[in-house]
């Protein structure tokens, strides 16, 4: 059996290497628990690389993580390094798009209301804490879609975006305008 930690030492931020890693995990699905253990080592830089790999795994085959949603959400709630927060935020966006837009029956069956509520809480945390723009942008999209189900989300999202608009970067402002327009 391969050691994902050893493989991750050879992975860099290039799409090619992250894609290679995701394919390796897909070919060896029994390694997903090990991957999640590495993602959960939040104080260690290996967690960032593991999170990159998990994001690419989700892009290639989101269904692979459905049995592990409790763990993924728990890890995301504790993650604080930007290089790990960004892929976790992207995973949530992919998951929520699959649930609300693509209406994938497998995702609908796996993603419980409790999961969606926890994702909502985590995304609001990312939106109001000191994060870079990418996780905030992914959180905005995720929260907008969750707000189509949870009545309280859109009003809170609107207030949060309006309050942070003046101090946001150009990219933050652009995504905020897009989401605010959809809410209105």
C-alpha positions, 0 to 999 in steps of 0.5 A: 500500500502506498503512503500518501504522506510520502507522495505529498512530499513530492507534490507542489501547487501545479495543477499537474501534480495535484491532479496526479495525486487526486488520480492516485487516491481515486485509483486507491480509494482505501487511502481516503481515510489516510488523506483525511488524517493528513488534512486533519494535521492542521498545524502541519504544512502537510495538511495544506498539500493534503487539502489541495489533493482533496480538492482535486479529488472532489473536482474529479469525483465528488462522490468519493468523499460523500461517505466522509462528509462528517470528517471533511466538515469537522476538518474544515471547521478547524482549518486555519492556514490559508493554503488549506482553507482555500481548498476546503472552501472550494470543496464546499462550493463544489458540494453545494453546487452539486446539491442545489444546481446539479441536484445530484441524487447521491449528493442530496442523499448524503448531504444532510440538513445538519451538514448544510447548517454546519457548512453555513456556519463555517462559511460565515466564519470564513467570510467575517474572519481575516481570510484571503479573497478566494475562500471568501468568494467561494463562501459567498457562492456557497452561502447564496445557494444555502440561502435559497433553503435557509431563510435567514442566510440571505439577509445576514449575507447581505449585511455582511457583504455590505459591511465589508464592501468598503474594505474589500479587495477588487475581487471581493467587491466584484463577487459581492456585487454579483451575489448582492444582485442575485439576492435583490 
